[in-house]
Amino acid sequence: MRKFGILIALVGMMLGCFVGAGTAQAAPKPDVEAALVAAGVPAGVASQTLRATPAATGQVVNITHPNGGFPGSTVDAVINHDTKNVTVIQRWNSSASGLSVGWVNLSTGGSGISGFPDKLARPDLGGNYWDWATTLPTGPGPVALVVWGRVPSWTGLIPAAPEYFGILTPGGALLTV
């Protein structure tokens, strides 16, 4: 619960910067977890994936396993500032994706859930592996994003890791689109 409070404080500060730095009144603090749950993200996933980190503004943001992870368990978000959307990509998987991504735009309230239907070729991996992707119509502003679901059970080499049993450790991020 303490981590959630810290996250809400950081998100509130971040939104205050977006709305107008130097104003006397701070923007109301959004309930990111409640917004994700309202979008259809399972409550247990939304509460596990919130991180007390500032919104990422780079073009590619790692969502799960920032140090590489195992095949099929690494997920990145590619922000397209020109078209105001985000493409979420599950890297290096030999079978169809079993992941879901939920998102909510904290400025507009837009939200949704998607699978990863788009199969992207990986010539560097010899045709046995692909990336799986989905493009989210997030619109501009701060966006909270969470990824969860099933991955091939061989993706985890440590038997205690959830990935060993075919379940991705949920990952989330705050992005600026």
C-alpha positions as CSV (number, residue, x, y, z in Angstrom):
1,M,0.0,0.0,0.0
2,R,2.9,2.3,0.7
3,K,4.3,1.8,-2.8
4,F,0.9,2.7,-4.2
5,G,0.9,5.9,-2.2
6,I,4.3,6.8,-3.5
7,L,3.2,6.1,-7.0
8,I,0.2,8.3,-6.7
9,A,2.3,11.1,-5.3
10,L,4.8,10.8,-8.2
11,V,2.0,10.7,-10.8
12,G,0.4,13.7,-9.2
13,M,3.7,15.6,-9.4
14,M,4.2,14.6,-13.0
15,L,0.7,15.7,-14.0
16,G,1.3,18.9,-12.2
17,C,4.3,19.5,-14.5
18,F,2.2,18.7,-17.6
19,V,-0.7,20.9,-16.6
20,G,1.3,24.0,-15.8
21,A,4.4,24.4,-13.7
22,G,4.4,27.3,-11.3
23,T,0.6,27.5,-10.8
24,A,-0.7,27.8,-7.3
25,Q,-3.1,24.8,-7.5
26,A,-2.0,21.2,-8.2
27,A,-3.9,19.0,-10.5
28,P,-6.0,16.4,-8.8
29,K,-4.1,13.1,-8.3
30,P,-5.5,10.4,-10.6
31,D,-6.1,6.9,-9.2
32,V,-4.1,5.0,-11.8
33,E,-4.9,1.6,-10.4
34,A,-8.7,2.4,-10.5
35,A,-8.4,3.8,-14.0
36,L,-6.7,0.6,-15.2
37,V,-9.3,-1.6,-13.5
38,A,-12.1,0.4,-15.1
39,A,-10.4,-0.2,-18.5
40,G,-10.7,-4.0,-17.8
41,V,-7.3,-4.8,-16.4
42,P,-7.6,-7.4,-13.6
43,A,-7.3,-5.7,-10.2
44,G,-4.5,-8.1,-9.1
45,V,-2.5,-7.2,-12.2
46,A,-3.0,-3.5,-11.9
47,S,-1.9,-3.4,-8.3
48,Q,1.2,-5.5,-8.9
49,T,2.5,-3.5,-11.9
50,L,2.4,0.1,-10.8
51,R,5.9,1.5,-10.3
52,A,7.0,4.7,-8.7
53,T,8.8,5.9,-11.7
54,P,8.5,9.1,-13.7
55,A,6.8,9.0,-17.1
56,A,9.2,7.8,-19.8
57,T,9.6,10.1,-22.8
58,G,12.1,8.1,-24.9
59,Q,11.0,6.4,-28.1
60,V,11.5,2.8,-26.9
61,V,10.6,1.9,-23.3
62,N,11.2,-1.5,-21.8
63,I,8.1,-2.8,-20.0
64,T,9.3,-6.2,-18.7
65,H,12.7,-7.6,-18.0
66,P,14.9,-4.5,-18.6
67,N,18.1,-6.6,-18.6
68,G,17.0,-8.8,-21.6
69,G,14.9,-11.5,-20.0
70,F,14.2,-14.7,-21.8
71,P,12.7,-15.4,-25.3
72,G,9.1,-14.3,-25.3
73,S,9.2,-12.5,-21.9
74,T,10.7,-9.2,-23.0
75,V,8.1,-6.5,-23.9
76,D,8.9,-3.0,-25.2
77,A,6.7,0.0,-25.9
78,V,7.6,2.1,-28.9
79,I,6.2,5.6,-28.7
80,N,5.3,7.4,-31.9
81,H,5.0,11.0,-31.0
82,D,4.0,12.0,-34.6
83,T,0.9,9.7,-34.7
84,K,0.2,9.9,-31.0
85,N,0.1,6.1,-30.4
86,V,2.1,3.3,-28.8
87,T,3.2,0.0,-30.4
88,V,3.8,-2.7,-27.7
89,I,6.0,-5.5,-28.9
90,Q,6.6,-8.9,-27.3
91,R,10.1,-9.8,-28.4
92,W,11.5,-13.1,-29.7
93,N,8.6,-15.6,-29.4
94,S,8.2,-18.9,-31.4
95,S,4.4,-19.1,-31.0
96,A,1.4,-16.8,-31.0
97,S,1.4,-14.4,-28.1
98,G,-0.7,-15.1,-25.0
99,L,-0.2,-11.6,-23.6
100,S,-2.6,-8.8,-23.0
101,V,-1.9,-5.1,-22.6
102,G,-4.2,-2.6,-20.8
103,W,-3.8,1.1,-21.0
104,V,-5.3,4.4,-19.9
105,N,-4.6,7.9,-21.0
106,L,-4.5,9.9,-17.7
107,S,-5.3,13.2,-19.5
108,T,-8.2,12.1,-21.7
109,G,-9.5,9.0,-19.9
110,G,-9.2,7.0,-23.1
111,S,-8.5,3.3,-22.4
112,G,-8.5,-0.2,-23.7
113,I,-7.2,-3.7,-23.7
114,S,-5.6,-5.6,-26.5
115,G,-3.8,-8.8,-27.4
116,F,-0.8,-9.0,-29.6
117,P,-2.2,-10.0,-33.0
118,D,0.5,-8.6,-35.4
119,K,3.3,-11.0,-36.3
120,L,6.6,-9.2,-37.1
121,A,9.4,-11.0,-38.9
122,R,12.8,-11.4,-37.2
123,P,15.3,-12.1,-39.9
124,D,18.1,-11.9,-37.4
125,L,16.7,-15.0,-35.7
126,G,16.4,-17.3,-38.8
127,G,12.6,-17.5,-39.2
128,N,11.9,-19.6,-36.1
129,Y,11.1,-16.6,-33.9
130,W,9.0,-13.5,-34.3
131,D,8.0,-10.4,-32.5
132,W,4.3,-10.0,-31.7
133,A,2.8,-6.5,-31.6
134,T,-0.2,-4.3,-31.1
135,T,-0.6,-0.6,-31.8
136,L,-2.6,1.3,-29.2
137,P,-4.5,4.5,-30.1
138,T,-3.5,6.2,-26.8
139,G,-3.6,9.8,-28.0
140,P,-1.3,12.4,-26.5
141,G,-0.5,12.8,-22.8
142,P,0.6,10.6,-19.9
143,V,-0.4,7.0,-20.4
144,A,-0.3,4.1,-17.9
145,L,0.3,0.8,-19.5
146,V,0.4,-2.8,-18.1
147,V,1.3,-6.2,-19.7
148,W,0.3,-9.6,-18.4
149,G,-0.5,-13.1,-19.5
150,R,1.0,-16.4,-20.7
151,V,4.4,-17.0,-22.2
152,P,6.0,-20.3,-23.3
153,S,7.0,-22.1,-20.1
154,W,10.6,-22.6,-21.4
155,T,11.2,-18.9,-21.2
156,G,12.2,-19.1,-17.6
157,L,15.5,-20.8,-16.7
158,I,15.1,-20.4,-13.0
159,P,12.4,-22.8,-11.7
160,A,11.1,-20.3,-9.1
161,A,10.3,-17.6,-11.6
162,P,6.7,-17.3,-12.8
163,E,7.9,-17.5,-16.4
164,Y,9.1,-21.0,-15.8
165,F,5.5,-21.9,-15.3
166,G,4.3,-20.0,-18.3
167,I,3.1,-16.8,-16.6
168,L,4.7,-13.5,-17.3
169,T,5.5,-11.4,-14.3
170,P,3.2,-8.4,-14.9
171,G,5.0,-5.3,-16.0
172,G,3.9,-1.7,-16.2
173,A,5.1,1.8,-17.1
174,L,4.0,5.4,-17.3
175,L,4.7,6.9,-20.8
176,T,4.5,10.4,-22.2
177,V,3.0,10.2,-25.7
